[in-house]
Amino acid sequence: MSPFTGSAARTSDWEHLRVQLADGVATVTLARPDKLNALTFGAYADLRDLLAQLSRERSVRALVLAGAGCGFCSGGDVDEIIGDTLSMDTAQLLDFNRMTGQVVRAIRECPFPVVAAVHGVAAGAGAVLALAADFRVADPSARFAFLFTRVGLSGGDMGAAYLLPRVVGLGHATRLLMLGEPVRAAEAERIGLLSELTAEGRADEAALGLARRLADGPALAHAQTKALLTAELDMPLAAAVELDASTQALLMNGEDYAEFHAAFTEKRPPQWRGR
């Protein structure tokens, strides 16, 4: 995302999110625990705009996405979203669905790794938010459910039909998106949906530890790796290796590459600067 801004001012007032920043790590918590962090129109918009703001500022080197209370996110609020969408016309519905997709794009395109810390339910849009993250850390209470067909909609919501086959394979993705059945943590780990399965109640702690490790590392290298992983999903090999070559040439001219060599020579840990 571009660091250049328009006239919109920075804000720290997020009605639907709890945001903490510490030493390059942002912790963003979905904060409607009484509703299992069900998403509203405002919650989608806040998350989209927050990710854009953090991307522009370039002060965040890793982000944890978590849920308050006893679950990660139960998806779109049945009363506040599904009820309202029944009275919308096609143009309004298209605007809403494009906005939800913009949230997923913001997670995939932000220049820092995103770690989803999942406990309890991650359903519907909540499952897709976790899917869009670069890492998914969960405890045994976690269960994922892509519920869109259960409400009469396509299972390919918010990019799920694009992302999920690339994470777990077409066979598992077809089953999860078509049937909408819940997948508990043990199976999610088995099919590759999880990056790490923790002990009970330790997902937030483990996710923060991973984010801290990432934030302490070479931020520019992480950003470019994330960008290439997304860009090369549909590229032919010839285009992918050319993009890799161009990226490496640029990074080899950067400060972090030189710092690694200096640190190796001096037998000390590198001091990464993200440049």
C-alpha positions as CSV (number, residue, x, y, z in Angstrom):
1,M,0.0,0.0,0.0
2,S,1.2,3.5,-0.7
3,P,2.5,5.6,2.2
4,F,1.1,8.7,0.5
5,T,-2.1,10.0,2.0
6,G,-4.9,12.3,1.0
7,S,-6.7,14.7,3.3
8,A,-8.1,12.0,5.7
9,A,-6.6,12.4,9.2
10,R,-5.1,9.7,11.3
11,T,-7.3,8.4,14.0
12,S,-7.0,6.2,17.1
13,D,-10.7,6.1,17.7
14,W,-11.9,2.7,16.6
15,E,-15.4,1.9,17.8
16,H,-15.4,-1.7,16.9
17,L,-11.8,-2.7,17.6
18,R,-9.3,-2.5,20.4
19,V,-5.9,-1.5,19.1
20,Q,-2.6,-1.8,21.0
21,L,0.8,-0.9,19.6
22,A,4.1,-1.9,21.3
23,D,7.6,-2.0,19.7
24,G,6.4,-2.6,16.2
25,V,3.7,-5.1,17.1
26,A,0.0,-4.2,16.7
27,T,-2.6,-6.2,18.5
28,V,-6.0,-5.7,17.0
29,T,-8.9,-7.3,19.0
30,L,-12.4,-7.7,17.7
31,A,-14.3,-6.3,20.6
32,R,-17.9,-7.4,20.8
33,P,-17.6,-10.3,23.2
34,D,-21.3,-10.3,24.1
35,K,-22.0,-11.1,20.4
36,L,-19.1,-13.5,19.9
37,N,-17.4,-10.6,18.0
38,A,-20.0,-10.7,15.3
39,L,-19.1,-8.2,12.6
40,T,-21.2,-5.2,11.8
41,F,-21.0,-2.8,8.8
42,G,-18.9,-0.5,10.9
43,A,-16.6,-3.3,12.1
44,Y,-15.7,-4.3,8.5
45,A,-15.1,-0.6,7.6
46,D,-13.0,0.0,10.8
47,L,-10.8,-3.1,10.1
48,R,-10.3,-2.1,6.4
49,D,-9.4,1.5,7.3
50,L,-7.1,0.6,10.3
51,L,-5.1,-1.8,8.1
52,A,-4.7,1.0,5.5
53,Q,-3.6,3.4,8.2
54,L,-1.1,1.1,9.7
55,S,0.3,0.2,6.2
56,R,0.8,3.9,5.4
57,E,2.6,4.7,8.6
58,R,5.2,1.9,8.2
59,S,5.6,1.7,12.0
60,V,4.1,-1.8,12.4
61,R,6.3,-4.8,11.6
62,A,3.8,-7.5,12.6
63,L,0.1,-7.6,13.6
64,V,-1.9,-10.0,15.8
65,L,-5.7,-10.3,15.0
66,A,-7.6,-11.7,18.0
67,G,-11.1,-11.9,19.4
68,A,-12.3,-10.8,22.9
69,G,-14.2,-13.1,25.2
70,C,-14.9,-16.8,24.5
71,G,-14.5,-16.8,20.7
72,F,-12.6,-15.3,17.7
73,C,-15.4,-14.2,15.5
74,S,-18.8,-15.7,14.8
75,G,-19.1,-14.0,11.4
76,G,-21.6,-11.3,10.2
77,D,-24.1,-10.1,12.8
78,V,-27.4,-11.8,11.8
79,D,-29.6,-8.9,13.0
80,E,-27.4,-6.0,11.9
81,I,-26.2,-7.3,8.6
82,I,-28.4,-10.1,7.3
83,G,-31.5,-8.4,8.4
84,D,-30.5,-5.1,6.7
85,T,-29.3,-6.7,3.5
86,L,-32.7,-8.1,2.9
87,S,-34.0,-4.6,2.2
88,M,-31.0,-3.5,0.0
89,D,-31.1,-3.2,-3.7
90,T,-28.5,-4.9,-6.0
91,A,-26.2,-1.8,-6.1
92,Q,-26.1,-1.5,-2.3
93,L,-25.5,-5.2,-1.9
94,L,-22.6,-5.0,-4.4
95,D,-21.1,-2.1,-2.4
96,F,-21.3,-4.1,0.8
97,N,-19.8,-7.3,-0.6
98,R,-17.0,-5.3,-2.2
99,M,-16.2,-3.8,1.1
100,T,-15.9,-7.2,2.8
101,G,-13.6,-8.2,0.1
102,Q,-11.5,-5.1,0.6
103,V,-10.9,-6.2,4.2
104,V,-9.4,-9.5,3.0
105,R,-7.3,-7.7,0.4
106,A,-6.1,-5.3,3.1
107,I,-4.9,-8.3,5.2
108,R,-3.2,-9.9,2.2
109,E,-1.7,-6.7,0.9
110,C,-0.5,-5.0,4.1
111,P,3.3,-4.9,4.2
112,F,3.6,-6.8,7.5
113,P,2.8,-10.4,8.5
114,V,-0.6,-10.9,10.2
115,V,-1.0,-13.6,12.8
116,A,-4.6,-14.7,13.6
117,A,-5.0,-15.9,17.3
118,V,-8.0,-18.2,17.2
119,H,-9.9,-19.6,20.2
120,G,-13.5,-20.8,20.2
121,V,-15.6,-20.1,17.1
122,A,-14.2,-18.7,13.8
123,A,-17.3,-18.9,11.6
124,G,-18.4,-17.4,8.3
125,A,-16.6,-14.1,7.8
126,G,-14.6,-14.8,10.9
127,A,-13.2,-18.0,9.3
128,V,-12.2,-16.0,6.2
129,L,-10.5,-13.3,8.3
130,A,-8.4,-16.0,9.9
131,L,-7.8,-17.7,6.5
132,A,-6.5,-14.4,5.0
133,A,-3.9,-14.0,7.8
134,D,-0.3,-15.2,7.1
135,F,-0.3,-17.4,10.1
136,R,-3.1,-19.1,12.1
137,V,-2.3,-20.0,15.7
138,A,-5.1,-21.7,17.6
139,D,-5.8,-23.6,20.8
140,P,-7.9,-26.9,21.0
141,S,-11.1,-25.0,21.5
142,A,-10.9,-23.4,18.0
143,R,-13.4,-24.5,15.4
144,F,-13.7,-23.1,11.9
145,A,-16.9,-23.1,9.9
146,F,-17.4,-21.5,6.4
147,L,-21.1,-21.2,6.8
148,F,-22.1,-19.3,3.7
149,T,-24.0,-22.1,2.0
150,R,-25.9,-22.7,5.2
151,V,-27.6,-19.3,4.7
152,G,-28.2,-19.8,1.0
153,L,-25.2,-18.0,-0.3
154,S,-22.1,-19.0,-2.3
155,G,-19.3,-20.6,-0.3
156,G,-16.9,-18.4,-2.2
157,D,-17.4,-15.3,-0.1
158,M,-14.7,-12.7,0.6
159,G,-12.2,-14.6,-1.5
160,A,-12.6,-17.9,0.4
161,A,-12.8,-19.9,-2.9
162,Y,-9.5,-18.4,-3.9
163,L,-7.6,-18.6,-0.7
164,L,-8.8,-21.9,0.9
165,P,-7.8,-24.3,-1.9
166,R,-4.3,-22.7,-1.8
167,V,-4.0,-23.5,1.9
168,V,-5.6,-26.9,2.3
169,G,-6.0,-28.1,-1.3
170,L,-9.1,-28.3,-3.6
171,G,-10.6,-31.4,-2.0
172,H,-10.7,-30.2,1.5
173,A,-11.7,-26.7,0.3
174,T,-14.7,-28.1,-1.6
175,R,-15.9,-30.0,1.4
176,L,-15.5,-27.1,3.8
177,L,-17.1,-24.5,1.5
178,M,-19.8,-26.7,0.1
179,L,-21.0,-28.3,3.3
180,G,-20.2,-25.6,5.8
181,E,-19.5,-28.2,8.5
182,P,-17.3,-27.1,11.5
183,V,-13.7,-28.2,11.5
184,R,-12.1,-28.5,15.0
185,A,-8.6,-27.6,15.8
186,A,-7.1,-31.1,15.5
187,E,-8.5,-31.6,12.0
188,A,-7.6,-28.0,11.0
189,E,-4.0,-28.8,11.9
190,R,-4.1,-32.1,10.0
191,I,-5.3,-30.5,6.8
192,G,-2.9,-27.6,7.0
193,L,-5.3,-24.8,8.0
194,L,-3.3,-24.1,11.2
195,S,0.3,-22.8,11.5
196,E,0.4,-23.8,15.1
197,L,-1.8,-25.7,17.6
198,T,-1.1,-24.5,21.1
199,A,-2.2,-25.8,24.6
200,E,-5.6,-24.7,25.9
201,G,-5.9,-21.0,26.4
202,R,-2.4,-20.2,24.9
203,A,-3.3,-19.1,21.4
204,D,-3.1,-15.3,22.1
205,E,0.2,-15.7,23.9
206,A,1.7,-17.9,21.2
207,A,0.5,-15.6,18.5
208,L,2.0,-12.6,20.2
209,G,5.3,-14.5,20.6
210,L,5.3,-15.3,16.9
211,A,4.5,-11.6,16.0
212,R,7.3,-10.5,18.3
213,R,9.7,-12.8,16.5
214,L,8.6,-11.5,13.2
215,A,8.8,-7.9,14.3
216,D,12.3,-8.4,15.5
217,G,13.4,-9.8,12.2
218,P,14.2,-8.2,8.8
219,A,10.9,-6.3,8.1
220,L,11.6,-5.5,4.5
221,A,12.5,-9.1,3.7
222,H,9.2,-10.2,5.4
223,A,7.2,-7.7,3.4
224,Q,8.7,-8.7,0.1
225,T,8.2,-12.4,0.9
226,K,4.6,-11.8,1.7
227,A,4.1,-9.8,-1.5
228,L,5.7,-12.5,-3.6
229,L,3.6,-15.3,-2.0
230,T,0.5,-13.4,-3.0
231,A,1.7,-12.2,-6.5
232,E,3.1,-15.6,-7.6
233,L,0.0,-17.7,-6.8
234,D,-1.2,-17.5,-10.4
235,M,2.1,-16.8,-12.2
236,P,3.8,-19.1,-14.6
237,L,7.3,-20.2,-13.4
238,A,9.2,-18.0,-15.8
239,A,7.4,-14.8,-14.6
240,A,7.8,-15.9,-11.0
241,V,11.6,-16.4,-11.2
242,E,12.0,-13.1,-13.0
243,L,10.0,-11.3,-10.2
244,D,12.2,-13.1,-7.6
245,A,15.3,-12.0,-9.4
246,S,14.2,-8.4,-9.5
247,T,13.2,-8.4,-5.8
248,Q,16.5,-10.0,-4.7
249,A,18.5,-7.5,-6.7
250,L,16.8,-4.7,-4.9
251,L,17.1,-6.3,-1.5
252,M,20.8,-7.1,-2.1
253,N,21.3,-3.3,-2.5
254,G,19.6,-2.7,0.9
255,E,21.0,-2.0,4.3
256,D,19.8,-5.2,5.9
257,Y,21.7,-7.4,3.5
258,A,24.9,-5.5,4.2
259,E,24.1,-5.6,8.0
260,F,23.8,-9.4,7.9
261,H,27.3,-9.7,6.3
262,A,28.8,-7.3,8.9
263,A,27.1,-9.1,11.8
264,F,28.3,-12.5,10.5
265,T,31.8,-11.2,10.1
266,E,31.8,-9.6,13.6
267,K,30.1,-12.7,15.1
268,R,27.2,-10.7,16.5
269,P,23.4,-10.7,16.0
270,P,22.3,-8.5,13.1
271,Q,20.6,-5.2,13.9
272,W,17.8,-5.2,11.3
273,R,16.6,-1.8,10.2
274,G,13.9,-2.8,7.7
275,R,15.8,-1.0,4.9
